[in-house]
Amino acid sequence: MRWAISKLQLQGTAPRPLGKNDSCPLVAHEPEANELIEQINLALTSEAHRVVSVCGIAGVGKSFLVKTLFNDPQSPAWKFMMNGWVNAPHPFDIVDMCMSIYGFTSDGRIEHYPPAEGEDIVLSWWDLLELRQWLLVIDDLGSMENWDVIKANLISRATKSCIIVITRDESVARHCATSDDAVCILKGLEADKAHCLFEEVIKDLRQKNKATKDAGTSNPDPNMMEDASFIINKCGKLPKLIVALANCFDKAPNILQEMRLNANFMYELKTNKGLDSFRDVFTTIYSSYQTCPHRLKKCIFYLSLFTQSTIIRRSRLVRRWIAESYCEGLDSNSKVEYTEKLLDNIATLGIIDKPPQTSSSVAGCMRGTACHVNSLFLDYIISQETKENIFLPLEVTVLQGQCSLNIQRAGQHLAIGSSWKGDKFVLDSLDFSRLRSLTVVREWRSFFISHRMRVLRVLDLEETNVNDNDVEKMLVHLLCLKFLSLRRCTKLQTLDIRHTCIDKVPVGISKLLQLQYIRAGTSVALMDEEPSTTRRSRRNIKGFLSAIEGHVHLESLSLQLHMDEDLEWLDKFTTPRNLQRLKMKVHVEKFQHWSCLKVLGQIRRLQVLCLHLKADQDVELQFCDTLDGAAWSTPNQFCELKVLEIACSSNLQVKFADRDMKLLEQLKVRSLDGSSLNFSGLKHTSSLKHVWLKGSFDDTLMQELLQKIAQHPNRPTLKMDEPRSS
């Protein structure tokens, strides 16, 4: 093993590889370690240089993972002629970086390459990386621009060296890496792995103590471990902090010290000498926070409103922040995109987890994912800001447990936890003149709403026991409301929000199982007459289409149409211009060439189209620029469509055109009653990545389809979901 400790510790700028006293079993990131080894092996056999990126939040173990490979003689890292390590300087300077590179030879020697008199150090390293096959690690790289400078000055086309870039920013990692599969993303630990890591470190430390001082035991004390489990859950999933805590526990004289650590966790993290190895992570996080723009700081403080759960839907935050005017943009789409970027920036800081980017993350699907708040980093930032600043980015008040307010106003944002033991007298004493948002967790009481909340914009009542009378009271007093969330308010039966300032009703309202009546908007009701005849049904649907025509903010629309002679009336459908998702479920008698596809193809921002068809004859869908020899008037139909889903009860033929659906990534087809299926022009969907088939299909048909997929220029994957046997 090449420890090379003594020399490295004497050098101020040299990195220190793992030493014999460093104890951290690689329980946390074994899959990522195997992935990194595979990438290094690829670099050894490659005829060109290879760049591998390792990214993750501060404290997650990025540098430790790479250093572990440096110290393992069985690692492919030892097969390179030279290994090098350098910490990217801040502020970045290519000359300073080259002056700081240290090389490690296979026999454990450390080589430093100071420039000769008059020699260009950058040019010297260009030659070194080209002449020898190096494994060079660049730790703590800060930006894409820094990498562009490194690439332009150090990496020649002829070099076969491998470069590992360690960074906290996923976008930087992807920019540097040779390909997407060369990006290794380290996540925080799940609860079981965190406990496993803690126990392994404790056991290892106490075995060493037993061997050297005949003290301690080889197994952790069950009573101490029970108390430790509460502390582990506060560690923000970070291996570095878990290891530091394990070392602290090992030195704790009794369980009382551990109980004190649990009760005053944040204070102990800042002051306990046994945890000083983790404080550089806090310093990094807080310094990054201080460089954030004021609007982003407000969003970070906003997260402290969600006190009783660290799991928050992204869409919930997005819609709340739009209602709070934290976003920029002229239309709904640009506002959502801007708010999503705010969330991504917070994720880069490590305060929330960034959801994985997959091919299905299109058309707003990303907004349906949940994000996990790292309460450890959030609490530290808030505690530091409260300590150092008089004026905070946001006024947030949280009521829970036995706490009471010692101020005369609630500020801008108020959250009431389910454990709060206060009463009406406390709330009546507060000034609500500036209150913009109210978040109530589970336990709802009627006095939470006051006529003094005149400027309230956001009312979040998810999972509360609110009833009809409460909602009626809200909508009388809260005339400036822009966001109302009633998810899982199971007792609600009636919702009437006509003639109010409410801009959005959450999609989750469909889960209010006892809801019997809903009135919204200011237009004429669509179902004033019973749709008992085809004529009345047509009159209703035409009235509906006319009513939504001017809704420029409408993004998602679902239509379910009963028996009709044909769908000719749909040819005159003027769709809202910002519609992104359309789902149509129709039962039609006559179904020839469906000319209304021309209308749907002209929805410029449509990204998801779901068609569920029940017809009494074969169906032919022509996503094509010609219909019976006549050209469509508008070229480039379905220009932004990414997901196409078709379910059909009869034989189905789908035709694709050469100029259309260039961005289509997912094609889902379901056979409802054993119908046959035929694709024509599938090769024209140049971006196609996935094809899903559900139902029973003929073997001959499947062979033809497999052949078409194999011949597709993008080689999409095929997934079959056969119906379950009864």
Secondary structure, 3 states (H helix, E strand, C coil): CCCCHHHHHHCCCCCCCCCCCCCCCCCCCHHHHHHHHHHHHHHHHCCCCEEEEEECCCCCCHHHHHHHHHHCCCCHHHHCCEEEEEECCCCCCHHHHHHCCEEECCCCCEEECCCCCCCCHHHHHHHHHHHCCEEEEEECCCCHHHHHHHHHHHCCCCCCCEEEEEECCHHHHHHHCCCHHHEEECCCCCHHHHHHHHHHHHHHHHHHHHHHHCCCCCCCCHHHHHHHHHHHCCCCCCHHHHHHHHHHHHHCCCHHHHHHHHHCHHHHHHHCHHHHHHHHHHHHHHHHHHCCCHHHHHHHHHHHHCCCCCEEEHHHHHHHHHHCCCCCCCCHHHHHHHHHHHHHHHHHHCCECCCCCCCCCCCCHHHHCEEEECHHHHHHHHHHHHHHCCCCCCCEEEECCCCCCCCCECCCEEEECCCCCCCHHHHHCCECCCCCEEEECCCCCHHHCCCCCCCCCEEECCCCCCCHHHHHHHHHHCCCCCEEECCCCCCCCEEECCCCCCCECCHHHHHCCCCCEEECCCCCCCCCCCCCCHHHHHHHHHHHHHHHCCCCCCCEEEEEEEEECCCHHHHHCCCCCCCCEEEEEEEECCCCCCCCHHHHHCCCCCCEEEEEEEECCCEEEEECCEECCEECCCCCCCCCCCEEEEEECCCEEEEECCCCCCCCCEEEEEECCCCCEEEECHHHCCCCCEEEEECCCCHHHHHHHHHHHHHCCCCCEEEEECCCCC
